[in-house]
Amino acid sequence: MSVAWTATTLESGRYSAVERGSDVRELADHFNQLRSHGQGYLEVRLPGSEFPRLTLGFQGDQAVIHLFDDAERSSLLIGDGTAAADAVVDVPVMDDLAAFRGDVVLTVDRSWAVVCNFIQTGVPGELGEWCEL
């Protein structure tokens, strides 16, 4: 299965908007290397369509997932209880740290499973409960 993606680069630690097309294994390898660095950001979509698009930003074991249904509509995946609902958690979004409420924070393992499920099914709505922004 192929996927189109952009991500934090391993060399500079900065986000690169240059899109790559690869199989899921190459994306998984890149993600695992980012995990070994402790933080990262990636955007994923299926080839042939700009939307939907998922983004995953993580730092340590805490992650946040955005869903972009189109250029003007986005949502956050409701968290898995990893962080207290009233906590504030910082994760990378592109090159900057962004603060999120704890109720939209997931573990990195859960967030990666969500991304993999999206790549396999192409159906983001079934990945969990979403909060539209």
Residue pairs with C-beta under 8 A, 6 or more apart in sequence:
1 23
1 24
1 119
1 120
2 21
2 22
2 23
2 24
2 47
3 21
3 22
3 23
3 24
3 27
3 44
3 45
3 46
3 47
3 119
4 19
4 20
4 21
4 44
4 45
4 46
4 47
5 19
5 20
5 22
5 27
5 30
5 42
5 43
5 44
5 45
6 15
6 16
6 17
6 18
6 19
6 20
6 42
6 43
7 15
7 16
7 30
7 31
7 34
7 40
7 41
7 42
7 43
8 14
8 15
8 16
8 34
8 39
8 40
8 41
8 42
8 92
9 15
9 16
10 30
10 33
10 34
10 37
13 37
14 95
15 41
15 92
15 94
15 95
20 26
21 47
24 116
24 119
27 42
27 44
27 119
28 116
30 42
31 40
31 42
31 112
34 40
34 42
34 58
35 58
35 108
38 59
38 60
39 58
39 59
39 60
39 91
39 92
40 57
40 58
40 92
41 55
41 56
41 57
41 58
41 91
41 92
41 93
41 94
41 95
42 55
42 56
42 115
43 53
43 54
43 55
44 53
44 54
44 55
44 56
44 115
44 118
44 119
45 51
45 52
45 53
45 54
46 119
46 122
50 71
51 68
51 69
51 70
51 71
52 67
52 68
52 69
52 118
52 122
52 124
53 67
53 68
54 65
54 66
54 67
54 68
54 114
54 115
54 118
54 124
55 65
55 66
55 68
55 93
56 63
56 64
56 65
56 111
56 112
56 114
56 115
57 63
57 64
57 91
57 92
57 93
57 98
58 64
58 91
58 92
58 108
58 111
59 89
59 90
59 91
59 92
59 97
60 108
61 82
61 107
61 108
61 109
62 82
62 83
62 89
62 91
62 105
62 106
62 107
62 108
63 91
63 105
63 106
63 107
63 108
63 110
63 111
64 76
64 77
64 89
64 91
64 98
64 100
64 104
64 105
64 106
64 111
65 76
65 77
65 106
65 111
65 114
65 115
66 74
66 75
66 76
66 77
67 74
67 75
67 76
67 77
67 124
67 130
68 74
69 75
69 124
73 132
74 132
74 133
75 130
75 131
75 132
75 133
76 100
76 104
76 130
76 131
76 133
77 104
77 106
77 114
77 127
77 128
77 129
77 130
77 131
78 103
78 104
78 128
78 129
78 130
78 131
79 102
79 103
79 104
79 105
79 106
80 105
80 106
80 107
80 110
82 102
82 105
82 106
82 107
82 110
83 89
83 102
83 103
83 105
84 102
85 101
85 102
85 103
86 101
86 102
87 101
87 102
87 105
88 99
88 100
88 101
88 102
89 99
89 100
89 101
89 102
89 105
90 97
90 98
90 99
90 100
91 97
91 98
91 100
91 105
92 98
104 131
106 114
114 127
114 128
117 126
117 127
118 124
118 127
124 130
